[in-house]
């Protein structure tokens, strides 16, 4: 029974201030949508893929050997570290001053990834301009491919695909729908928490139920709150009743 009463009390608190919950949620989601669509610049991602393969023999044929494949897979982590070094990025920065990025900036912005048990290495970068991002990632891939034989004394990197600068992709950031959905969930939780917090600090007694809950006493009488307009109407009613009484006496 107490659980039922507690649930009814919590439901009553939420219903009493449902306007506050709706107001917080609507304002938060609207602000998030405006910021996501208008103020945040879209960011695009361009990527290239390299395959770490066995060295070709003199006839140009690739030797497919399980041990060689496993060795190439284990080399991917090494190649990731080599790419993000000044040995590669200094050359990219020097050959492409139009990028306006130092080797340290390139190292910080380049992202490298690979799927487990594969020989494919993905190089990607994000930038407000997709054309610039594609040029940077293509330049990094080409420089790495040309420098790896000198660094590792082995030519086993093949460029699978380059980023197409003429492509018109969708931005990876921001994601307005995701932002609004997350804002909706967060604002719901914050608004409900705010309602319960306000109720916790509100120690005024407003209804008969409050009297019984806090004092444990029944309500004998209730004085309603009257405004100035109610007093005027009450006075007019009293005066009209007096006139009716005088007429009836006559």
GROMACS elastic network, one bead per residue, 0.5 to 0.9 nm:
[ bonds ]
;  ai    aj funct       b0    kb
    1     4     6  0.51106   500
    1     5     6  0.63226   500
    1     6     6  0.86578   500
    2     6     6  0.60500   500
    2     7     6  0.85113   500
    3     7     6  0.60921   500
    3     8     6  0.85248   500
    4     7     6  0.51089   500
    4     8     6  0.61533   500
    4     9     6  0.85437   500
    5     8     6  0.50172   500
    5     9     6  0.60335   500
    5    10     6  0.86049   500
    6    10     6  0.61678   500
    6    11     6  0.85118   500
    7    10     6  0.51500   500
    7    11     6  0.60758   500
    7    12     6  0.84469   500
    8    11     6  0.50423   500
    8    12     6  0.59830   500
    8    13     6  0.85999   500
    9    13     6  0.62332   500
    9    14     6  0.87616   500
   10    13     6  0.50993   500
   10    14     6  0.63727   500
   10    15     6  0.86538   500
   10   196     6  0.85092   500
   11    14     6  0.51923   500
   11    15     6  0.61306   500
   11    16     6  0.85444   500
   12    15     6  0.50467   500
   12    16     6  0.59981   500
   12    17     6  0.87415   500
   13    16     6  0.51658   500
   13    17     6  0.65584   500
   13    18     6  0.84227   500
   13   195     6  0.75666   500
   13   196     6  0.73889   500
   13   199     6  0.73649   500
   14    17     6  0.54210   500
   14    18     6  0.55873   500
   14    21     6  0.83135   500
   14   192     6  0.74594   500
   14   195     6  0.70194   500
   14   196     6  0.79912   500
   15    19     6  0.82797   500
   16    19     6  0.79201   500
   17    20     6  0.54107   500
   17    21     6  0.68267   500
   17    22     6  0.89906   500
   17   195     6  0.66697   500
   18    21     6  0.51184   500
   18    22     6  0.62309   500
   18    23     6  0.85218   500
   18   192     6  0.89565   500
   18   195     6  0.85925   500
   19    22     6  0.51925   500
   19    23     6  0.60111   500
   19    24     6  0.86307   500
   20    23     6  0.50409   500
   20    24     6  0.61474   500
   20    25     6  0.85742   500
   20   191     6  0.72113   500
   20   192     6  0.88936   500
   20   194     6  0.89207   500
   20   195     6  0.76340   500
   21    24     6  0.53344   500
   21    25     6  0.61962   500
   21    26     6  0.85855   500
   21   187     6  0.82837   500
   21   188     6  0.69185   500
   21   190     6  0.86819   500
   21   191     6  0.50637   500
   21   192     6  0.65088   500
   21   194     6  0.85626   500
   21   195     6  0.76153   500
   22    25     6  0.52142   500
   22    26     6  0.60002   500
   22    27     6  0.84718   500
   22   188     6  0.84563   500
   22   191     6  0.83104   500
   23    26     6  0.52995   500
   23    27     6  0.60493   500
   23    28     6  0.84216   500
   23   191     6  0.88705   500
   24    27     6  0.53374   500
   24    28     6  0.59633   500
   24    29     6  0.85072   500
   24   187     6  0.65718   500
   24   188     6  0.78855   500
   24   190     6  0.85339   500
   24   191     6  0.62758   500
   25    28     6  0.52246   500
   25    29     6  0.60436   500
   25    30     6  0.83958   500
   25   183     6  0.81112   500
   25   184     6  0.62114   500
   25   185     6  0.86986   500
   25   186     6  0.87266   500
   25   187     6  0.52870   500
   25   188     6  0.61580   500
   25   191     6  0.74109   500
   26    29     6  0.53596   500
   26    30     6  0.59703   500
   26    31     6  0.84901   500
   26   184     6  0.83704   500
   26   187     6  0.88040   500
   27    30     6  0.51660   500
   27    31     6  0.60519   500
   27    32     6  0.85272   500
   28    31     6  0.52201   500
   28    32     6  0.61100   500
   28    33     6  0.85947   500
   28   180     6  0.85802   500
   28   183     6  0.67181   500
   28   184     6  0.74398   500
   28   187     6  0.66267   500
   29    32     6  0.50367   500
   29    33     6  0.60654   500
   29    34     6  0.86104   500
   29   179     6  0.86267   500
   29   180     6  0.56055   500
   29   181     6  0.81195   500
   29   183     6  0.59486   500
   29   184     6  0.60634   500
   29   187     6  0.80570   500
   30    33     6  0.51407   500
   30    34     6  0.62145   500
   30    35     6  0.86159   500
   30   180     6  0.81838   500
   31    34     6  0.51866   500
   31    35     6  0.61269   500
   31    36     6  0.85143   500
   32    35     6  0.51784   500
   32    36     6  0.59906   500
   32    37     6  0.85174   500
   32   176     6  0.79221   500
   32   179     6  0.68838   500
   32   180     6  0.60507   500
   32   183     6  0.70448   500
   33    36     6  0.51254   500
   33    37     6  0.60015   500
   33    38     6  0.81934   500
   33   176     6  0.62861   500
   33   177     6  0.81164   500
   33   179     6  0.76315   500
   33   180     6  0.61849   500
   34    37     6  0.53560   500
   34    38     6  0.55996   500
   34    39     6  0.72150   500
   35    38     6  0.54546   500
   35    40     6  0.61522   500
   35   176     6  0.87647   500
   36    39     6  0.62475   500
   36    40     6  0.54279   500
   36    41     6  0.83507   500
   36   174     6  0.63240   500
   36   175     6  0.73893   500
   36   176     6  0.53273   500
   36   177     6  0.89217   500
   36   179     6  0.75003   500
   36   180     6  0.85870   500
   37    40     6  0.66721   500
   37    41     6  0.84284   500
   37    42     6  0.88414   500
   37   174     6  0.81543   500
   37   175     6  0.89213   500
   37   176     6  0.66223   500
   38    41     6  0.78119   500
   40    43     6  0.89894   500
   40   173     6  0.86106   500
   40   174     6  0.69609   500
   41   128     6  0.68760   500
   41   173     6  0.81014   500
   41   174     6  0.76267   500
   42   127     6  0.85906   500
   42   128     6  0.59490   500
   42   129     6  0.86463   500
   42   170     6  0.89210   500
   42   171     6  0.56666   500
   42   172     6  0.74461   500
   42   173     6  0.55625   500
   42   174     6  0.59561   500
   42   175     6  0.89932   500
   43   126     6  0.63582   500
   43   127     6  0.53991   500
   43   129     6  0.72108   500
   43   130     6  0.79106   500
   43   170     6  0.88769   500
   43   171     6  0.52820   500
   43   172     6  0.58437   500
   43   174     6  0.70262   500
   44   125     6  0.83342   500
   44   126     6  0.54360   500
   44   127     6  0.54623   500
   44   128     6  0.57702   500
   44   129     6  0.65403   500
   44   130     6  0.53189   500
   44   133     6  0.75218   500
   44   169     6  0.74022   500
   44   170     6  0.70682   500
   44   172     6  0.55010   500
   44   173     6  0.70539   500
   45   124     6  0.67134   500
   45   125     6  0.56202   500
   45   127     6  0.65122   500
   45   128     6  0.85967   500
   45   129     6  0.88376   500
   45   130     6  0.66346   500
   45   133     6  0.67091   500
   45   134     6  0.79601   500
   45   169     6  0.84206   500
   45   170     6  0.88609   500
   45   171     6  0.72211   500
   45   172     6  0.65135   500
   46   123     6  0.84571   500
   46   124     6  0.55502   500
   46   125     6  0.57335   500
   46   126     6  0.65451   500
   46   127     6  0.83744   500
   46   130     6  0.66470   500
   46   131     6  0.84885   500
   46   132     6  0.89304   500
   46   133     6  0.55752   500
   46   134     6  0.50445   500
   46   135     6  0.86549   500
   46   136     6  0.87191   500
   46   137     6  0.68437   500
   46   138     6  0.89220   500
   46   162     6  0.89925   500
   46   163     6  0.59357   500
   46   164     6  0.81757   500
   46   165     6  0.85215   500
   47   122     6  0.66728   500
   47   123     6  0.54175   500
   47   125     6  0.65546   500
   47   126     6  0.88879   500
   47   133     6  0.82786   500
   47   134     6  0.69267   500
   47   137     6  0.62382   500
   47   138     6  0.79395   500
   47   161     6  0.87319   500
   47   162     6  0.72006   500
   47   163     6  0.56683   500
   48   121     6  0.84034   500
   48   122     6  0.57630   500
   48   123     6  0.53352   500
   48   124     6  0.64645   500
   48   134     6  0.84773   500
   48   137     6  0.66642   500
   48   138     6  0.67659   500
   48   141     6  0.72306   500
   48   159     6  0.79138   500
   48   160     6  0.75188   500
   48   161     6  0.56540   500
   48   163     6  0.56375   500
   49   120     6  0.65550   500
   49   121     6  0.56537   500
   49   123     6  0.63069   500
   49   124     6  0.87456   500
   49   141     6  0.83840   500
   49   158     6  0.88207   500
   49   159     6  0.63709   500
   49   160     6  0.53660   500
   49   161     6  0.55788   500
   49   162     6  0.70588   500
   49   163     6  0.89291   500
   50   119     6  0.82251   500
   50   120     6  0.56242   500
   50   121     6  0.50702   500
   50   122     6  0.63397   500
   50   123     6  0.79275   500
   50   141     6  0.78089   500
   50   145     6  0.87478   500
   50   157     6  0.65962   500
   50   158     6  0.56467   500
   50   160     6  0.52804   500
   50   161     6  0.73600   500
   51   118     6  0.87449   500
   51   119     6  0.54490   500
   51   121     6  0.60868   500
   51   122     6  0.87788   500
   51   156     6  0.81398   500
   51   157     6  0.58592   500
   51   158     6  0.52439   500
   51   159     6  0.64348   500
   51   160     6  0.64823   500
   52    69     6  0.85957   500
   52    72     6  0.58073   500
   52    73     6  0.72358   500
   52    75     6  0.79101   500
   52    76     6  0.72330   500
   52   118     6  0.89935   500
   52   119     6  0.52186   500
   52   120     6  0.63889   500
   52   121     6  0.74356   500
   52   156     6  0.56780   500
   52   158     6  0.65390   500
   52   159     6  0.89931   500
   53    56     6  0.87198   500
   53    62     6  0.82278   500
   53    68     6  0.82554   500
   53    69     6  0.71641   500
   53    72     6  0.62876   500
   53    73     6  0.87455   500
   53   119     6  0.70580   500
   53   155     6  0.85693   500
   53   157     6  0.60400   500
   53   158     6  0.70256   500
   54    62     6  0.63868   500
   54    63     6  0.65245   500
   54    64     6  0.74212   500
   54    65     6  0.84557   500
   54    68     6  0.65204   500
   54    69     6  0.72416   500
   54    72     6  0.71937   500
   54   154     6  0.89765   500
   54   155     6  0.79924   500
   54   156     6  0.52976   500
   54   157     6  0.82623   500
   55    61     6  0.88364   500
   55    62     6  0.66089   500
   55    63     6  0.75988   500
   55   154     6  0.70038   500
   55   155     6  0.56873   500
   55   157     6  0.83817   500
   56    59     6  0.76281   500
   56    60     6  0.53169   500
   56    61     6  0.55467   500
   56    63     6  0.69643   500
   56   155     6  0.80600   500
   56   156     6  0.78133   500
   57    60     6  0.53693   500
   57    61     6  0.58518   500
   57    62     6  0.66225   500
   57    63     6  0.76133   500
   58    61     6  0.75330   500
   59    62     6  0.88477   500
   63    68     6  0.84296   500
   64    67     6  0.89213   500
   64    68     6  0.73387   500
   64    69     6  0.74579   500
   65    68     6  0.51426   500
   65    69     6  0.61964   500
   65    70     6  0.87445   500
   66    69     6  0.50447   500
   66    70     6  0.62578   500
   66    71     6  0.85530   500
   67    70     6  0.51407   500
   67    71     6  0.61208   500
   67    72     6  0.86108   500
   68    72     6  0.61333   500
   68    73     6  0.85930   500
   69    72     6  0.50751   500
   69    73     6  0.61926   500
   69    74     6  0.86842   500
   69   118     6  0.88020   500
   69   119     6  0.75810   500
   70    73     6  0.50347   500
   70    74     6  0.62520   500
   70    75     6  0.86468   500
   70   117     6  0.82179   500
   70   119     6  0.86781   500
   71    74     6  0.51562   500
   71    75     6  0.62966   500
   72    76     6  0.67246   500
   72   119     6  0.66033   500
   72   156     6  0.83213   500
   73    76     6  0.55184   500
   73    77     6  0.81680   500
   73   116     6  0.85326   500
   73   117     6  0.66910   500
   73   118     6  0.63730   500
   73   119     6  0.52205   500
   73   120     6  0.84279   500
   74    77     6  0.64935   500
   74    78     6  0.76579   500
   74   119     6  0.88091   500
   75    78     6  0.51160   500
   75    79     6  0.61736   500
   75    80     6  0.86603   500
   75   119     6  0.89427   500
   76    80     6  0.61387   500
   76    81     6  0.87707   500
   76   114     6  0.79383   500
   76   119     6  0.73135   500
   76   120     6  0.82904   500
   76   121     6  0.70384   500
   77    80     6  0.50421   500
   77    81     6  0.65451   500
   77    82     6  0.87799   500
   77   114     6  0.89954   500
   78    81     6  0.53129   500
   78    82     6  0.63235   500
   78    83     6  0.88288   500
   79    83     6  0.61116   500
   79    84     6  0.87113   500
   79   121     6  0.89056   500
   79   148     6  0.85865   500
   80    83     6  0.53716   500
   80    84     6  0.66246   500
   80   112     6  0.65619   500
   80   113     6  0.82948   500
   80   121     6  0.83513   500
   81    84     6  0.53645   500
   81    85     6  0.67893   500
   82    85     6  0.55225   500
   82    86     6  0.86315   500
   82    87     6  0.75640   500
   82    88     6  0.73692   500
   82   144     6  0.84750   500
   82   148     6  0.86605   500
   82   151     6  0.89309   500
   83    86     6  0.82681   500
   83    87     6  0.78660   500
   83    88     6  0.58757   500
   83    89     6  0.74115   500
   83   107     6  0.82336   500
   83   112     6  0.88278   500
   83   140     6  0.79976   500
   83   141     6  0.87532   500
   83   144     6  0.65479   500
   84    87     6  0.83189   500
   84    88     6  0.71540   500
   84    89     6  0.70230   500
   84   104     6  0.89481   500
   84   106     6  0.81552   500
   84   107     6  0.51866   500
   84   108     6  0.82731   500
   84   110     6  0.76487   500
   84   112     6  0.89974   500
   85    88     6  0.58578   500
   85    89     6  0.62164   500
   85    90     6  0.81785   500
   85   103     6  0.82422   500
   85   104     6  0.85938   500
   85   107     6  0.69740   500
   86    91     6  0.77935   500
   86   103     6  0.62614   500
   86   104     6  0.76977   500
   86   107     6  0.81292   500
   87    90     6  0.60145   500
   87    91     6  0.70382   500
   87   147     6  0.85951   500
   88    91     6  0.55730   500
   88    92     6  0.65678   500
   88    93     6  0.89099   500
   88   103     6  0.84225   500
   88   140     6  0.74649   500
   88   143     6  0.65990   500
   88   144     6  0.61628   500
   88   147     6  0.74525   500
   89    93     6  0.60131   500
   89    94     6  0.84051   500
   89   102     6  0.80609   500
   89   104     6  0.77289   500
   89   106     6  0.66312   500
   89   107     6  0.69693   500
   89   140     6  0.72861   500
   89   143     6  0.84357   500
   89   144     6  0.88579   500
   90    93     6  0.51620   500
   90    94     6  0.60378   500
   90    95     6  0.85304   500
   90   102     6  0.76621   500
   90   103     6  0.51996   500
   90   104     6  0.86015   500
   91    94     6  0.50716   500
   91    95     6  0.59717   500
   91    96     6  0.83734   500
   91   103     6  0.82785   500
   91   140     6  0.89054   500
   91   143     6  0.72874   500
   92    95     6  0.52752   500
   92    96     6  0.59311   500
   92    97     6  0.84158   500
   92   102     6  0.89424   500
   92   103     6  0.75212   500
   92   106     6  0.87137   500
   92   136     6  0.82796   500
   92   139     6  0.65051   500
   92   140     6  0.62534   500
   92   143     6  0.67571   500
   93    96     6  0.53059   500
   93    97     6  0.59114   500
   93    98     6  0.87292   500
   93    99     6  0.74934   500
   93   100     6  0.80059   500
   93   101     6  0.65169   500
   93   102     6  0.58254   500
   93   103     6  0.57651   500
   93   106     6  0.80610   500
   94    97     6  0.59877   500
   94   102     6  0.86258   500
   94   103     6  0.87185   500
   95    98     6  0.88014   500
   95   139     6  0.89115   500
   96    99     6  0.58750   500
   96   100     6  0.80289   500
   96   101     6  0.87819   500
   96   136     6  0.85438   500
   96   139     6  0.82011   500
   97   100     6  0.56207   500
   97   101     6  0.73754   500
   97   102     6  0.87014   500
   98   101     6  0.82175   500
   99   102     6  0.86304   500
   99   132     6  0.73304   500
   99   135     6  0.85283   500
   99   136     6  0.72582   500
  101   104     6  0.79810   500
  101   105     6  0.57986   500
  101   106     6  0.64035   500
  102   105     6  0.51721   500
  102   106     6  0.63017   500
  102   107     6  0.86756   500
  103   106     6  0.50311   500
  103   107     6  0.61489   500
  103   108     6  0.86667   500
  104   107     6  0.50498   500
  104   108     6  0.62376   500
  104   109     6  0.87159   500
  105   108     6  0.51120   500
  105   109     6  0.62145   500
  105   110     6  0.85920   500
  106   109     6  0.52114   500
  106   110     6  0.59244   500
  106   125     6  0.89435   500
  106   136     6  0.86578   500
  107   110     6  0.55631   500
  107   111     6  0.84852   500
  108   111     6  0.82010   500
  109   124     6  0.86854   500
  109   125     6  0.61205   500
  109   126     6  0.72637   500
  109   127     6  0.89423   500
  110   123     6  0.70246   500
  110   124     6  0.60094   500
  110   125     6  0.50490   500
  110   126     6  0.79741   500
  110   137     6  0.79605   500
  111   122     6  0.81458   500
  111   123     6  0.59038   500
  111   124     6  0.51485   500
  111   125     6  0.59315   500
  111   126     6  0.86437   500
  112   121     6  0.71554   500
  112   122     6  0.57101   500
  112   124     6  0.64267   500
  112   125     6  0.88216   500
  113   120     6  0.87646   500
  113   121     6  0.60676   500
  113   122     6  0.52308   500
  113   123     6  0.67853   500
  113   124     6  0.83388   500
  114   117     6  0.87388   500
  114   118     6  0.72944   500
  114   119     6  0.78179   500
  114   120     6  0.60953   500
  114   122     6  0.60429   500
  115   118     6  0.57527   500
  115   119     6  0.80588   500
  115   120     6  0.71585   500
  115   121     6  0.78315   500
  115   122     6  0.89848   500
  116   119     6  0.84616   500
  118   121     6  0.83422   500
  120   160     6  0.86666   500
  123   137     6  0.67375   500
  123   138     6  0.89019   500
  123   140     6  0.83392   500
  123   141     6  0.74510   500
  124   133     6  0.83354   500
  124   134     6  0.86311   500
  124   137     6  0.62025   500
  125   133     6  0.60684   500
  125   134     6  0.80010   500
  125   136     6  0.77900   500
  125   137     6  0.64541   500
  126   129     6  0.83785   500
  126   130     6  0.78864   500
  126   133     6  0.61647   500
  126   172     6  0.84207   500
  127   130     6  0.63714   500
  127   131     6  0.88560   500
  127   132     6  0.72081   500
  127   133     6  0.55498   500
  128   132     6  0.83043   500
  128   133     6  0.80378   500
  128   171     6  0.85937   500
  129   132     6  0.53497   500
  129   133     6  0.62529   500
  129   134     6  0.87147   500
  130   134     6  0.60437   500
  130   135     6  0.85543   500
  130   165     6  0.67904   500
  130   166     6  0.87932   500
  130   167     6  0.82493   500
  130   168     6  0.78604   500
  130   169     6  0.79030   500
  130   171     6  0.87093   500
  131   134     6  0.52756   500
  131   135     6  0.63057   500
  131   136     6  0.87425   500
  131   164     6  0.81394   500
  131   166     6  0.71460   500
  131   167     6  0.82966   500
  132   135     6  0.51466   500
  132   136     6  0.61908   500
  132   137     6  0.86826   500
  132   165     6  0.77468   500
  133   136     6  0.52111   500
  133   137     6  0.62083   500
  133   138     6  0.85331   500
  133   163     6  0.85643   500
  133   165     6  0.81474   500
  134   137     6  0.53154   500
  134   138     6  0.60395   500
  134   139     6  0.84958   500
  134   162     6  0.80116   500
  134   163     6  0.50894   500
  134   164     6  0.64714   500
  134   165     6  0.54180   500
  135   138     6  0.52056   500
  135   139     6  0.60720   500
  135   140     6  0.86566   500
  135   163     6  0.75533   500
  135   164     6  0.85601   500
  135   165     6  0.69279   500
  136   139     6  0.51322   500
  136   140     6  0.62090   500
  136   141     6  0.86469   500
  137   140     6  0.51355   500
  137   141     6  0.61973   500
  137   142     6  0.86635   500
  137   162     6  0.81397   500
  137   163     6  0.72672   500
  138   141     6  0.51471   500
  138   142     6  0.61804   500
  138   143     6  0.86306   500
  138   162     6  0.59665   500
  138   163     6  0.63644   500
  139   142     6  0.51873   500
  139   143     6  0.61166   500
  139   144     6  0.84656   500
  140   143     6  0.52757   500
  140   144     6  0.60277   500
  140   145     6  0.85075   500
  141   144     6  0.51890   500
  141   145     6  0.60687   500
  141   146     6  0.86146   500
  141   159     6  0.76009   500
  141   162     6  0.83349   500
  142   145     6  0.51161   500
  142   146     6  0.61806   500
  142   147     6  0.85934   500
  142   159     6  0.80852   500
  143   146     6  0.51444   500
  143   147     6  0.60178   500
  143   148     6  0.84691   500
  144   147     6  0.51580   500
  144   148     6  0.58664   500
  144   157     6  0.87411   500
  145   148     6  0.56287   500
  145   149     6  0.77424   500
  145   155     6  0.83019   500
  145   156     6  0.87324   500
  145   157     6  0.59992   500
  145   158     6  0.73396   500
  145   159     6  0.76448   500
  146   149     6  0.68062   500
  146   150     6  0.79727   500
  146   155     6  0.88284   500
  146   157     6  0.89385   500
  147   150     6  0.54058   500
  147   151     6  0.62955   500
  147   152     6  0.86121   500
  148   152     6  0.56527   500
  148   153     6  0.72814   500
  148   154     6  0.70971   500
  148   155     6  0.68474   500
  148   156     6  0.83289   500
  148   157     6  0.77261   500
  149   152     6  0.54370   500
  149   156     6  0.78825   500
  149   157     6  0.87172   500
  150   153     6  0.53718   500
  150   154     6  0.75666   500
  150   155     6  0.86249   500
  151   154     6  0.80642   500
  152   155     6  0.80223   500
  154   157     6  0.87124   500
  155   158     6  0.86297   500
  159   162     6  0.74822   500
  163   166     6  0.89478   500
  163   167     6  0.84386   500
  164   167     6  0.55104   500
  165   168     6  0.81396   500
  169   172     6  0.88572   500
  170   173     6  0.88947   500
  171   174     6  0.71468   500
  171   175     6  0.81979   500
  172   175     6  0.70454   500
  173   176     6  0.84853   500
  174   178     6  0.86721   500
  174   179     6  0.79351   500
  175   178     6  0.54497   500
  175   179     6  0.61212   500
  175   180     6  0.86861   500
  176   180     6  0.60280   500
  176   181     6  0.84839   500
  177   180     6  0.52215   500
  177   181     6  0.61309   500
  177   182     6  0.86203   500
  178   181     6  0.50718   500
  178   182     6  0.61190   500
  178   183     6  0.84382   500
  179   182     6  0.52317   500
  179   183     6  0.60254   500
  179   184     6  0.85381   500
  180   184     6  0.60059   500
  180   185     6  0.87122   500
  181   184     6  0.50693   500
  181   185     6  0.64620   500
  181   186     6  0.87367   500
  182   185     6  0.52648   500
  182   186     6  0.61796   500
  182   187     6  0.84750   500
  183   186     6  0.51047   500
  183   187     6  0.58113   500
  183   188     6  0.83418   500
  184   187     6  0.52343   500
  184   188     6  0.60612   500
  184   189     6  0.86999   500
  185   188     6  0.52221   500
  185   189     6  0.64103   500
  185   190     6  0.87121   500
  186   189     6  0.52607   500
  186   190     6  0.61203   500
  186   191     6  0.85055   500
  187   191     6  0.58075   500
  187   192     6  0.83726   500
  188   191     6  0.52403   500
  188   192     6  0.61331   500
  188   193     6  0.84948   500
  189   192     6  0.52939   500
  189   193     6  0.60893   500
  189   194     6  0.85509   500
  190   193     6  0.50443   500
  190   194     6  0.60309   500
  190   195     6  0.86225   500
  191   195     6  0.61769   500
  191   196     6  0.87371   500
  192   195     6  0.50824   500
  192   196     6  0.63786   500
  192   197     6  0.85586   500
  193   196     6  0.52824   500
  193   197     6  0.60801   500
  193   198     6  0.86386   500
  194   198     6  0.60769   500
  194   199     6  0.85043   500
  195   198     6  0.52059   500
  195   199     6  0.62004   500
  195   200     6  0.85966   500
  196   200     6  0.60441   500
  196   201     6  0.87715   500
  197   200     6  0.50064   500
  197   201     6  0.64440   500
  197   202     6  0.85997   500
  198   201     6  0.53343   500
  198   202     6  0.60476   500
  199   202     6  0.50181   500
  199   203     6  0.78810   500
  200   203     6  0.73951   500
  202   205     6  0.87219   500
  204   210     6  0.86607   500
  205   208     6  0.82973   500
  205   209     6  0.88514   500
  205   210     6  0.55875   500
  205   211     6  0.65236   500
  205   214     6  0.84101   500
  206   209     6  0.83422   500
  206   210     6  0.64461   500
  206   211     6  0.79855   500
  207   210     6  0.52043   500
  207   211     6  0.66764   500
  207   212     6  0.89535   500
  208   211     6  0.51510   500
  208   212     6  0.63853   500
  208   213     6  0.85864   500
  208   218     6  0.79723   500
  208   219     6  0.62327   500
  208   222     6  0.84018   500
  209   212     6  0.51830   500
  209   213     6  0.59630   500
  209   214     6  0.85212   500
  209   219     6  0.88345   500
  210   213     6  0.50211   500
  210   214     6  0.59027   500
  210   215     6  0.79482   500
  211   214     6  0.54903   500
  211   215     6  0.54540   500
  211   216     6  0.68296   500
  211   217     6  0.66260   500
  211   218     6  0.73554   500
  211   219     6  0.71175   500
  212   215     6  0.54889   500
  212   217     6  0.51076   500
  212   218     6  0.58658   500
  212   219     6  0.74214   500
  213   216     6  0.56596   500
  213   217     6  0.81283   500
  214   217     6  0.83787   500
  215   218     6  0.86151   500
  219   222     6  0.74059   500
  226   229     6  0.79827   500
  226   230     6  0.57555   500
  226   231     6  0.68432   500
  227   230     6  0.52129   500
  227   231     6  0.64596   500
  227   232     6  0.88821   500
  228   231     6  0.51490   500
  228   232     6  0.63664   500
  228   233     6  0.87600   500
  229   232     6  0.51466   500
  229   233     6  0.62533   500
  229   234     6  0.85214   500
  230   233     6  0.51532   500
  230   234     6  0.60182   500
  230   235     6  0.85575   500
  231   235     6  0.60728   500
  231   236     6  0.85795   500
  232   235     6  0.50544   500
  232   236     6  0.61786   500
  232   237     6  0.86102   500
  233   236     6  0.50698   500
  233   237     6  0.61691   500
  233   238     6  0.86533   500
  234   237     6  0.51082   500
  234   238     6  0.62310   500
  234   239     6  0.86732   500
  235   238     6  0.51059   500
  235   239     6  0.61708   500
  235   240     6  0.85653   500
  236   239     6  0.51599   500
  236   240     6  0.61192   500
  236   241     6  0.85805   500
  237   240     6  0.51410   500
  237   241     6  0.61634   500
  237   242     6  0.86610   500
  238   241     6  0.50989   500
  238   242     6  0.62454   500
  238   243     6  0.87836   500
  239   242     6  0.50287   500
  239   243     6  0.63492   500
  239   244     6  0.87049   500
  240   243     6  0.51686   500
  240   244     6  0.62900   500
  240   245     6  0.86778   500
  241   244     6  0.50584   500
  241   245     6  0.62090   500
  241   246     6  0.87433   500
  242   245     6  0.50226   500
  242   246     6  0.62900   500
  242   247     6  0.86961   500
  243   246     6  0.51067   500
  243   247     6  0.62554   500
  243   248     6  0.86377   500
  244   247     6  0.51508   500
  244   248     6  0.62022   500
  244   249     6  0.87167   500
  245   248     6  0.51124   500
  245   249     6  0.62616   500
  245   250     6  0.87065   500
  246   249     6  0.51489   500
  246   250     6  0.63485   500
  247   250     6  0.51043   500
